[in-house]
Amino acid sequence: MPTPQDLYRSRLVAAEEAVTNIRTDSDVIVAMCASEPQGCMEKFHLVADRVENVRVFSCLTLKPYTFYMDPAMKGHFELASWFHAPGSRESLKRGTGLVTYVPNMLHRAATDRIHAKRPDIFFGTCTPPDKHGFVSLALGITYEKDIIEHARCVVLEVNPRLPRTFGDTQIHVSQVDFFVENDQEVPALPSPVPSATDHLIGGHIAELVEDGSTLQLGIGGIPNAAALALKDKRDLGVHTEMFVDSMMELYEMGVITNERKALKRGKSVTTFAMGSRKLYDWLDDNVSVEFQRGRWVNDPAVVAQNSRMVSINTCISVDFTGQVASESIGPNQYSGTGGQSDTAQGAVAGADGLGKSIIACYATAKGGTVSTICPTLPAGSAVTLHRSHVDHVVTEFGVARLRGRTVRERTLALIAVAHPDFRGDLTEQAKKLGYL
């Protein structure tokens, strides 16, 4: 019988050979964010002359790859994105016809896609195999492991710079068809420095977070400022889709202990991680962080089992009734639903009745010329979070508590946290709509 190491070596191929497994009409699914198989994705376009109608499903694609940026790829490739990033937005802006969006809730991204059509090929990344023949999928299993278990062909890029993580990230070499060795820097996302406005919003958010709360916290200026404002809290826990630097920093400060969690006590639970090289080194062999599949971590019914669950997300705009638009500007898809709806619904449905959902945004956009609190959402806007699920809305001017409130009460509360320059006009618009 061949040893795991023999099996691994027998399945090693170059990236150029691995991508030849892409066939006409294939559905190719690639791992997301820091797990992105960049060595192979940079070669996809090399098979364009012999394939047609290949769809590549991705989430937050990090680089502007030729296969979806070059107009010559039309008819050969299409990027189907669960969450747009700068590259896919630029391709859309250019009108290449090479990018489309996949409506989804994060916890159902894998299962819904498998229901629609069995995936043909999965490309992802992993650590080198250990002595038992197991590799770690390292920084993400949001949809990756579910897809691996259903794909007809599995290709993994082996990168020794990836951290070995715990939870459900292990997979045996016998479950992989091809390995491609690619020693490269792991894609990093350094924490942005919060602005003065971010700090104001972060302070308001921190006032809503009680000791012993379990957090879902994203990345960006506002979440980073919120994390900084939590430094005096005690015994916070983590149950989040994305693990970021600020969580590591709060853990090192002794703020995050996970000791008062109702679900997986003692563990920070996540489905993917992205941040700095320091974060990746900290996650390596760190048993305090557990990676689980997105269909479990982000399931609202699972989120609701956490004690004092607090879901913190950001948005683009909110209307007077509480409808939240976080992914599109009018009909133009900007990002994606992600896990916002998952965690917000789970938090307010918390079994202990103490959960909170927080939606944060700046009071204005476009250089202060537009109010993000608006009478109605712009025509064509996708509603990311239904108004029936909205709890707290936070801007730099305060907190609007919407859960259980009437449209009249919501309108007054939202105008109160709008920028003062717009409050008069917003009040007149509310009267015209019959809300006041």
Secondary structure, 3 states (H helix, E strand, C coil): CCCHHHHHHHCECCHHHHHHHCCCCCEEEECCHHHCCHHHHCCHHHHHHHCCCEEEEECCCCCCCHHHHCHHHCCCEEEEECCCCHHHHHHHHHCCCCEEECCCCHHHHHHHHHHHCCCCEEEEEECCCCCCCEEECCCECCCHHHHHCCCCEEEEEECCCCCCCEECCEEEHHHCCEEEECCCCCCCCCCCCCCHHHHHHHHHHHHHCCCCCEEEECCCHHHHHHHHHCCCCCCEEEEEEEECHHHHHHHHCCCECCCCCCCCCCCEEEEEECCCHHHHHHHCCCCCEEECCHHHHCCHHHHCCCCCEEEEEECCEEECCCCEECCEECCEECCCCCCHHHHHHHHHCCCCCCCEEEEECCCEECCCCEECEECCCCCCCCCCECHHHCCEEEECCEEEECCCCCHHHHHHHHHHCCCHHHHHHHHHHHHHHCCC
